[in-house]
Amino acid sequence: MTQRAAAARCHEIIDAVERVFRGKREVVELVMTAILARGHVLLEDVPGVGKTTLARTFAHVLGLSHQRIQFASDLMPADITGVGIFDQTSGNFEFKPGPVFCNVLLADEINRTTPRTQSALLEAMAENHVTVDGTTHKLPQPFVVLATQNPREFHGTYPLPESQLDRFLVRLSVGYPSPDVERALVRHHGAPLDLSDLPVFLDEAGLLGLVASATDVQVSDDVLGYLHGLVRATRESRHIELGLSTRAAIGWYRCVQAYALVRGRAFATPDDVRHTFLPIAAHRAIPAGHAGGSIDRLQVEAILQSLIESVAPPM
């Protein structure tokens, strides 16, 4: 698939998702960007703003197998990965795959379960396989986690550990719809839950083809230098205790390539770097003097915004 054809297909997919998830094209574009960059997405916001609808709609239009897990305090690791069941006929344990064995996993309210169960998902996100009873089982490819999370200060939530947060390529806030869109949703009782009217654009091979097109996007030395300068700025700032890791920088590079493709270009620009910086960095950066507990997201974003202004883009 040529890059022009790939960009056109991305545009069609985003338009289709917007037929259900209305008025938030920027969020839809960034989710598409993360998928093309082979990354996982964390959608964090208050309940009732369409996070699950967005994830379900993407899974449908991409034409991929998908499962949904409603995370809760009593969810066990085996409920995600699967379990070995003893077969009396053969005298052996037979592995019964859990819902993680799919292309798109919709992890609803991921921070409502215990850290032990959250960690069961970490291996799948990081290694694309799970280990049960000492045996490793590979996951289907591609494998993407679209997770939703309530703000940490809500009752009954468990903060995600930094190691798992780092496995999410981007964290996005959906936000409330615009007044016009919200009035239309209220009048028509919300977005339709039946997705059968939406076209299916891809399958596993088709999505992998789009991913390959994204990796072919050209990133000049100047644009790469700008990206790396911002990475270093997060580590050197006196306002940030923990900046971006090398793994985060590699993921961000892929994200910049994918975002350029989504915007219809075969080359990346400094604006692609700037536009993807906060979704990449806001959940990874820890402000100086942080004593544990919930991190003030607005504070972190303000610090990161000041870094953008302090690092000059290439001319």
N, C-alpha and C positions, 0 to 999 in steps of 0.2 A: 504494500500500500504506500503510495506517495505521501509526502508530508501534507500536500495540499488536500488530498482526499481524506487523510487522517484528521486534519483540522476541520474539514467540513462535517465529518462524522461526529466529532466532538460537539460541534455546534448543534447538530440535530438532536443529540442526546440531551444536552443542556436545555434546549427548547422543550423537549418532551417532559423532562422533570419539572420544568416551570409550569406546565399545564396543571400540575397537582400542587406543587410547592411554590406558591405564587409570591412575587414581589421581592425575592431574595436572590437575584441572579448572581451576585458576587459570591454568596455562600455556596451556591450550586457549582459555580466555576471552580472554587477552591476545593470542593470535595472531588470533583472530576480530576483536578490537578493531582491531588494526593493519590488517587487510584492509579493514574498513569505513572506516578513516581514510585509505584510499588510500596505505598505506605498505608498505614492505618489512620483512621480519623476518630478524634474524640470531639463529640458535640456536647458542649456544656452550656446549660441554661436552665431557667426555671421550667417546671412542668407546663405542658399545654401550649407550646409554641411551634410544634410540628417537627421535632427532632426525629421521632420514630417514623413519621410519614416520609420525611426526606430519605431516610435510610432504606425503607421498603421500596420506595419508588425507584431509587438507583438500582437496587438489586433486580427489579423487574426489567427495566429498560436495557440493562446490560446483558440480559439473557443468561444469567448465571444461576447455578443452584444456590439456594440461600436457606438459612435457618435463623430462628429468633430465640434468644434466651432471655427470659425475664429474671434478672438477678434479684435475689432475696437473701435474707440473713440465714436461711436454712439450706441454701444451695450448697451442694458438696462438689469437690473437684471431679468426682466420677460422673456427675451429672453433665459435665462439659466435655470431658475427654472420652468417656466410654468406660466399659468395665469388662473384665474377663468372667465368663459364666461357664461353670463346669458342665460338660456334656457327658452324661452317664454312658451314652452309647460308645463314644470313642475313648472315653477316659481322659480326655484332655480339656483344658480351658479354651473356650472359644471367645474371641474378642468381639464385643458388640460396640461398634463405633458410636460415639456421642455426637451431639449436634455440631461440634466444631468441625466435623468432616463435611465441609461445603466450600463453595467459592466465596460467598459473602456471608459473614456472620453478623447478625444484628444483635449486639449486646446491649440490652435495654437496662438503663439505670445501673451501670456497672459498679458504681460505688455503694450500692446497697447490700453487697455481700461481704463476707469476711476476707481478710488478707490471704488466708490459706487458699480460698477458692479463686481469688483474683490471681494468685501466683500460678494456678493451674493453666490459666490462659496465657501467661507470659511466655512459656516455652513455645506454644503454638505461634504466637506473634513474632517471636525472635528467630525461631529455627525452622518454622514451617513443618513441624512434626510434633507428636506427643509420645510420651513414654508411659506405658501401662504394664505393670507386672514385669518390668525389666525389658520389655520389648518395645522398639521404636516403630511408630507407624507414621508414614508420610501423609501430609495433607494434600488435597487436590490443589492444582495450580491453575489460575492465580488464586491466592487466598488473601482476603481483605476483611479486616474488622472495622465495622462502623458502629462505634459505641456511643451511647448517650450517658450523660452524667448530670446529676443534680448538683447545685452549688454545695460546697462542703459544709456550710453552716446549717444545712437542712438536717432535721432530726433523722436518725437511723442511717447515717452515711458513714463510710469508712474511707479515709483519704487514700488515694492510690499511692503506692510507694514510688519514689523518684525513678527507680529502675523501670517500672512499668509505664510511667508517664513518658519516659524517653523513647519507648517503643512506638508511641503514637507520633507519626510524622508531623501532623498538624492538630492543633486544638482550635475549634471555632465556636463562636457564640452566635446563635441564630438570631436572637432578639425578637422583639414584637414586630408584627407587620405594620406597614404604613396605614394610616387611618382609612384610606380608600379601599385598600385590599382587605383590611379587617372588617369593614362594613359589608363588603361583598361576601366574605366568608360567613359572617353571622347571618346574613339574609338567606344564603343557600345552605345553611347548616354545616358549614365547614367544607373541607376538600373531600371529594369522593374517595371512599375506601376501596372501591372496585377498580383495580388497575388494568382490567382486561381490555379496556379501550385504548390503552397506550401501546404503541408499537414496541417490538423487541428488536434492537439494533444489532446486537452482538451475540457471540457465544465465547467459550473459553479461548479458542484460537483467534477470534476477532479482537478480543481485548488484548491478548498478548501481542498482536500485530500493532495495535495502537501504542502499547508500551514501547515497542521497538522503535516506532516512529518518534516518540518523545526522546529517546536516548540519542537519536541522530540530530537533534537540535544543536546548532552551533553556539558555543559559549566562548567569546573572545577572552584573551588573557586579561584585558582591562576589566571586563565584567567579573571574571573569576577573582581578580585582585580586589575588586570592590566587595564581593561577597566575603572573602577571607579577611578583609580589613574589619568588617562588622563582626565576624566571629571573634577575632582577637580583641575587639573593643569590649565585648561582653566579658572577657576574661580579665581585662586590665582595668575596668571601671571600678572605682572605689565604692560605688553604690551597689555592686553585684558581688555576692559571695561565691556563687557557682555559675559560670558561663556555659557557652555551648561546647559540647564535646566534638571530637573528630567525627564520630558517627553522625551527630546532628548535622555537621557541615556537609558530609557526603550526601545525606538525605536532602538537605536544602539545595544542593547543586542539582539533584534529580528533579526536585520540585520546581526550580527555576526553569529547567528545560521543559517540563510538562506544562507549566503555566504559559510559556511562550507559545507552545503548540495550541493550547486551548484558545489563546488570543489570536490564532491564525498566522503565526510567524514561524519561520524556519531558523530563527536566530534569537538569542536572548538579549535583553537590554537591561540597563541599570534599574529601570522602573520595575522590571520583573523581580529583581532582587529586593527592592524596597517594599513591593506589594506583598511579598510572601514572608517578610522578616518577622512580623508580629505573630502570625499563626505558627511559625516554626519555633520561635524563641520564648514566647510568653509563658508556656508551661514548663520550660526547662530552667529558666533563669531564677535564681533564688537571691532575694535582696540581702544586702549586708545587714548583719545584726538580727536576722530572723531567728526566733527562739523556738520554732516548731509550731505546729498547728496550721491553721488556714493562712494562706498567703493573700495579701491584698492585691488582687489582679490589676486594679487600676493603677496602683503604685508601680508595679512591675512594668506595665505598658508605658507609663510616663517615663520611666528610666530608659526603656528601650527606644522610645521615640526621641529622647534627647541624644542617644547614640547615633541614630540615623542622621540627625542634624549635625553631629560633630564629625562624621566621616564623609569626606567629599567624594561624590560619584565621579567616574571618569568623564572627561570632556568628549 
